[in-house]
């Protein structure tokens, strides 16, 4: 059974007349005797995912079927793509001849995202929505530069209410890494319509599903034991990072395309949660961070890769925090499905 809360955001949109409403629908799943109800995003004819920011860029990677690589025409041009420890992707869907694009995450530095969008010649003003995967700075930091460059405009931004928490990582050496959250005041000042939601949200004419909190079902994905959050005047363990959320698109005759920023919930939990929410078992592609880098997470690389292999994905594109050991094992285990991520790469479904 579905109940819905509908918010309407005014503004121009690709494929829509100026002033037409943008809608973000929050889906409330009600548990019944037969289990959770399904959330069915409208199937799309085609989908494309473009890596706008990632930890890696290689301008010499060869294209392949349904894989387009950015190719510069002049390396003397100072307008080149940059990589950084962050993630951002464009999700473009096509349905009945209409194409629409949403931005998922925004990288780390104030100028990286805007620079790469310029180099890729993205019409930023045509974006239909922004989704932030979680509150860590390497997924929202580029918003500052984006708005400085393009100014204010009305746009829905979906974010989990826990994303505003101040956090840090305490390394085994005792060193600490701050993970500052986004500023609610700054985002509101830019005219954004903040959609704070723990549950699922439908965007872009109900074709893009934001997962909300991910159900944790695997036995080996147990969160991050060195992650902490400030609660009032003290730091407390925050291993689960519950604001972790991903986006899901259902491509006709292909299945689900899942884009995940870090997969703090666990990449396999992310994948299985998408299947549970939509009732669609086929996975056309998984793109994004798997958070398998570093000594804390290396013990779960093997079961993660085995689960990916059993899922029989068409494409797997590990990015950002996946780590070189996990990336290499995925490439060895799933050579037909594996795609090396790189800034500027577009994967089509």
Secondary structure, DSSP 8 states (H G I E B T S, - for coil): -EEEEEEEEES-BTTB-TT-EEEEEEEEE--BTTBS-------BSEEEEEEEE-S---TT---BTTEE----S-TT-S------S--EEEEEEEETTEEEEEEE---SSTTHHHHHHHHTT--GGG--EEE--SS-GGGTTTHHHHHHHH-----EEEE-GGGGS-EEEE-TTS-EEEE----HHHHHHTT-EEEE-SSEEEETTTTEEE--S-----SS----TTEEEEETTEEEE--S-TT--EEEEEETTTEEEEEESS-TT-HHHHHHHHHHHH----EEEEEEE----SHHHHTTHHHHHHHHHHHT-SEEEEETTS-HHHHHHHHHH-TTTB----TT-EEE-
